[in-house]
Amino acid sequence: MAYKITDNCVSCGQCQPECPVEAISEGSPYKIDPKKCTDCGACAAVCPTEAIIKG
């Protein structure tokens, strides 16, 4: 199950460079492409607002 970004996202950008498959795109909030997400959790580990959850 892919991760998703909730409304708690403050668009800080810390998650995007952590994604090894470039599944995260900028926005408010940022978005994760569920077709690309490999469920590694790297993005969730660096999110300062805990906005990234298993979807």
N, CA, C and O atoms as CSV, one atom per row, in Angstrom:
chain,resi,resn,atom,element,x,y,z
A,1,MET,N,N,0.838,-1.177,0.000
A,1,MET,CA,C,0.000,0.000,0.000
A,1,MET,C,C,0.890,1.251,0.000
A,1,MET,O,O,1.786,1.383,0.834
A,2,ALA,N,N,0.642,2.134,-0.911
A,2,ALA,CA,C,1.454,3.347,-1.068
A,2,ALA,C,C,1.229,4.318,0.083
A,2,ALA,O,O,0.192,4.301,0.747
A,3,TYR,N,N,2.231,5.163,0.299
A,3,TYR,CA,C,2.100,6.234,1.274
A,3,TYR,C,C,1.302,7.371,0.654
A,3,TYR,O,O,1.228,7.490,-0.569
A,4,LYS,N,N,0.705,8.208,1.499
A,4,LYS,CA,C,0.013,9.394,1.012
A,4,LYS,C,C,0.321,10.553,1.945
A,4,LYS,O,O,0.707,10.361,3.097
A,5,ILE,N,N,0.142,11.756,1.426
A,5,ILE,CA,C,0.438,12.967,2.180
A,5,ILE,C,C,-0.877,13.623,2.587
A,5,ILE,O,O,-1.730,13.898,1.743
A,6,THR,N,N,-1.031,13.868,3.866
A,6,THR,CA,C,-2.265,14.445,4.402
A,6,THR,C,C,-2.220,15.974,4.378
A,6,THR,O,O,-1.230,16.574,3.961
A,7,ASP,N,N,-3.305,16.583,4.831
A,7,ASP,CA,C,-3.404,18.042,4.884
A,7,ASP,C,C,-2.471,18.660,5.916
A,7,ASP,O,O,-2.352,19.884,5.982
A,8,ASN,N,N,-1.809,17.836,6.722
A,8,ASN,CA,C,-0.828,18.362,7.685
A,8,ASN,C,C,0.456,18.818,6.987
A,8,ASN,O,O,1.324,19.419,7.619
A,9,CYS,N,N,0.577,18.536,5.694
A,9,CYS,CA,C,1.764,18.912,4.916
A,9,CYS,C,C,1.910,20.431,4.877
A,9,CYS,O,O,0.956,21.152,4.586
A,10,VAL,N,N,3.125,20.905,5.175
A,10,VAL,CA,C,3.413,22.338,5.131
A,10,VAL,C,C,4.274,22.681,3.908
A,10,VAL,O,O,4.827,23.778,3.824
A,11,SER,N,N,4.385,21.756,2.979
A,11,SER,CA,C,5.134,21.938,1.730
A,11,SER,C,C,6.576,22.375,1.956
A,11,SER,O,O,7.087,23.255,1.264
A,12,CYS,N,N,7.223,21.750,2.933
A,12,CYS,CA,C,8.606,22.116,3.266
A,12,CYS,C,C,9.607,21.539,2.273
A,12,CYS,O,O,10.708,22.069,2.123
A,13,GLY,N,N,9.232,20.452,1.591
A,13,GLY,CA,C,10.098,19.870,0.577
A,13,GLY,C,C,11.112,18.852,1.067
A,13,GLY,O,O,11.903,18.350,0.268
A,14,GLN,N,N,11.114,18.533,2.346
A,14,GLN,CA,C,12.110,17.586,2.864
A,14,GLN,C,C,11.900,16.175,2.337
A,14,GLN,O,O,12.864,15.419,2.217
A,15,CYS,N,N,10.689,15.809,2.027
A,15,CYS,CA,C,10.401,14.443,1.580
A,15,CYS,C,C,10.837,14.169,0.149
A,15,CYS,O,O,11.301,13.071,-0.160
A,16,GLN,N,N,10.692,15.148,-0.714
A,16,GLN,CA,C,10.914,14.931,-2.150
A,16,GLN,C,C,12.291,14.364,-2.489
A,16,GLN,O,O,12.357,13.393,-3.243
A,17,PRO,N,N,13.391,14.911,-1.977
A,17,PRO,CA,C,14.696,14.335,-2.344
A,17,PRO,C,C,14.961,12.962,-1.729
A,17,PRO,O,O,15.885,12.270,-2.155
A,18,GLU,N,N,14.173,12.559,-0.741
A,18,GLU,CA,C,14.357,11.249,-0.104
A,18,GLU,C,C,13.756,10.105,-0.912
A,18,GLU,O,O,14.114,8.945,-0.707
A,19,CYS,N,N,12.852,10.420,-1.822
A,19,CYS,CA,C,12.157,9.371,-2.582
A,19,CYS,C,C,13.067,8.795,-3.662
A,19,CYS,O,O,13.489,9.519,-4.563
A,20,PRO,N,N,13.376,7.499,-3.582
A,20,PRO,CA,C,14.292,6.889,-4.552
A,20,PRO,C,C,13.679,6.687,-5.935
A,20,PRO,O,O,14.406,6.439,-6.897
A,21,VAL,N,N,12.360,6.789,-6.052
A,21,VAL,CA,C,11.699,6.572,-7.341
A,21,VAL,C,C,11.012,7.833,-7.866
A,21,VAL,O,O,10.236,7.770,-8.820
A,22,GLU,N,N,11.297,8.964,-7.249
A,22,GLU,CA,C,10.748,10.259,-7.662
A,22,GLU,C,C,9.226,10.246,-7.784
A,22,GLU,O,O,8.668,10.733,-8.768
A,23,ALA,N,N,8.562,9.684,-6.773
A,23,ALA,CA,C,7.105,9.598,-6.776
A,23,ALA,C,C,6.427,10.818,-6.167
A,23,ALA,O,O,5.203,10.933,-6.217
A,24,ILE,N,N,7.210,11.735,-5.591
A,24,ILE,CA,C,6.644,12.891,-4.896
A,24,ILE,C,C,6.748,14.130,-5.777
A,24,ILE,O,O,7.807,14.439,-6.323
A,25,SER,N,N,5.610,14.839,-5.903
A,25,SER,CA,C,5.603,16.062,-6.690
A,25,SER,C,C,5.191,17.243,-5.815
A,25,SER,O,O,4.436,17.095,-4.855
A,26,GLU,N,N,5.711,18.423,-6.175
A,26,GLU,CA,C,5.435,19.627,-5.409
A,26,GLU,C,C,3.966,20.018,-5.504
A,26,GLU,O,O,3.276,19.711,-6.476
A,27,GLY,N,N,3.519,20.704,-4.465
A,27,GLY,CA,C,2.159,21.202,-4.419
A,27,GLY,C,C,1.830,21.616,-3.005
A,27,GLY,O,O,2.701,21.645,-2.134
A,28,SER,N,N,0.605,21.928,-2.786
A,28,SER,CA,C,0.164,22.293,-1.450
A,28,SER,C,C,-1.141,21.551,-1.165
A,28,SER,O,O,-2.207,22.080,-1.479
A,29,PRO,N,N,-1.107,20.370,-0.594
A,29,PRO,CA,C,0.092,19.668,-0.128
A,29,PRO,C,C,0.816,18.958,-1.277
A,29,PRO,O,O,0.303,18.844,-2.390
A,30,TYR,N,N,2.024,18.486,-0.963
A,30,TYR,CA,C,2.764,17.662,-1.924
A,30,TYR,C,C,1.942,16.410,-2.205
A,30,TYR,O,O,1.058,16.061,-1.422
A,31,LYS,N,N,2.223,15.732,-3.311
A,31,LYS,CA,C,1.483,14.528,-3.687
A,31,LYS,C,C,2.447,13.372,-3.937
A,31,LYS,O,O,3.576,13.568,-4.387
A,32,ILE,N,N,1.975,12.163,-3.636
A,32,ILE,CA,C,2.730,10.941,-3.917
A,32,ILE,C,C,1.961,10.151,-4.965
A,32,ILE,O,O,0.775,9.865,-4.796
A,33,ASP,N,N,2.643,9.802,-6.047
A,33,ASP,CA,C,2.028,8.995,-7.100
A,33,ASP,C,C,1.983,7.546,-6.615
A,33,ASP,O,O,3.028,6.909,-6.486
A,34,PRO,N,N,0.789,7.018,-6.347
A,34,PRO,CA,C,0.697,5.655,-5.807
A,34,PRO,C,C,1.202,4.579,-6.766
A,34,PRO,O,O,1.551,3.479,-6.336
A,35,LYS,N,N,1.244,4.889,-8.058
A,35,LYS,CA,C,1.743,3.917,-9.040
A,35,LYS,C,C,3.260,3.813,-9.002
A,35,LYS,O,O,3.819,2.779,-9.367
A,36,LYS,N,N,3.932,4.872,-8.563
A,36,LYS,CA,C,5.390,4.869,-8.478
A,36,LYS,C,C,5.902,4.485,-7.092
A,36,LYS,O,O,6.995,3.932,-6.971
A,37,CYS,N,N,5.131,4.767,-6.055
A,37,CYS,CA,C,5.549,4.543,-4.666
A,37,CYS,C,C,5.875,3.071,-4.429
A,37,CYS,O,O,5.086,2.187,-4.762
A,38,THR,N,N,7.050,2.821,-3.849
A,38,THR,CA,C,7.476,1.448,-3.563
A,38,THR,C,C,7.307,1.091,-2.088
A,38,THR,O,O,7.762,0.035,-1.648
A,39,ASP,N,N,6.654,1.965,-1.324
A,39,ASP,CA,C,6.339,1.691,0.080
A,39,ASP,C,C,7.593,1.589,0.952
A,39,ASP,O,O,7.625,0.813,1.907
A,40,CYS,N,N,8.629,2.374,0.623
A,40,CYS,CA,C,9.882,2.274,1.380
A,40,CYS,C,C,9.838,3.056,2.697
A,40,CYS,O,O,10.532,2.701,3.649
A,41,GLY,N,N,9.033,4.110,2.755
A,41,GLY,CA,C,8.901,4.878,3.992
A,41,GLY,C,C,9.950,5.948,4.223
A,41,GLY,O,O,9.942,6.599,5.267
A,42,ALA,N,N,10.853,6.144,3.273
A,42,ALA,CA,C,11.907,7.148,3.443
A,42,ALA,C,C,11.324,8.551,3.615
A,42,ALA,O,O,11.840,9.353,4.393
A,43,CYS,N,N,10.264,8.836,2.896
A,43,CYS,CA,C,9.639,10.158,2.978
A,43,CYS,C,C,9.022,10.388,4.358
A,43,CYS,O,O,9.180,11.459,4.944
A,44,ALA,N,N,8.331,9.394,4.863
A,44,ALA,CA,C,7.672,9.518,6.163
A,44,ALA,C,C,8.689,9.719,7.288
A,44,ALA,O,O,8.413,10.412,8.267
A,45,ALA,N,N,9.845,9.119,7.142
A,45,ALA,CA,C,10.878,9.210,8.176
A,45,ALA,C,C,11.419,10.629,8.347
A,45,ALA,O,O,11.882,10.984,9.431
A,46,VAL,N,N,11.368,11.448,7.284
A,46,VAL,CA,C,11.926,12.799,7.375
A,46,VAL,C,C,10.863,13.892,7.507
A,46,VAL,O,O,11.209,15.065,7.647
A,47,CYS,N,N,9.601,13.537,7.465
A,47,CYS,CA,C,8.528,14.539,7.520
A,47,CYS,C,C,8.424,15.146,8.928
A,47,CYS,O,O,8.141,14.437,9.894
A,48,PRO,N,N,8.658,16.476,9.039
A,48,PRO,CA,C,8.633,17.112,10.361
A,48,PRO,C,C,7.229,17.251,10.965
A,48,PRO,O,O,7.097,17.460,12.171
A,49,THR,N,N,6.186,17.138,10.144
A,49,THR,CA,C,4.823,17.289,10.654
A,49,THR,C,C,4.051,15.971,10.687
A,49,THR,O,O,2.852,15.951,10.966
A,50,GLU,N,N,4.747,14.876,10.400
A,50,GLU,CA,C,4.138,13.547,10.357
A,50,GLU,C,C,2.915,13.515,9.430
A,50,GLU,O,O,1.905,12.878,9.730
A,51,ALA,N,N,3.033,14.215,8.302
A,51,ALA,CA,C,1.936,14.315,7.348
A,51,ALA,C,C,1.874,13.146,6.368
A,51,ALA,O,O,0.910,13.020,5.613
A,52,ILE,N,N,2.895,12.295,6.374
A,52,ILE,CA,C,2.945,11.189,5.421
A,52,ILE,C,C,2.589,9.892,6.143
A,52,ILE,O,O,3.240,9.492,7.109
A,53,ILE,N,N,1.528,9.247,5.640
A,53,ILE,CA,C,1.025,8.040,6.279
A,53,ILE,C,C,0.831,6.948,5.236
A,53,ILE,O,O,0.778,7.219,4.036
A,54,LYS,N,N,0.728,5.716,5.706
A,54,LYS,CA,C,0.387,4.615,4.790
A,54,LYS,C,C,-1.047,4.813,4.356
A,54,LYS,O,O,-1.937,5.038,5.176
A,55,GLY,N,N,-1.261,4.726,3.050
A,55,GLY,CA,C,-2.580,5.027,2.524
A,55,GLY,C,C,-3.369,3.832,2.183
A,55,GLY,O,O,-4.506,3.953,1.727
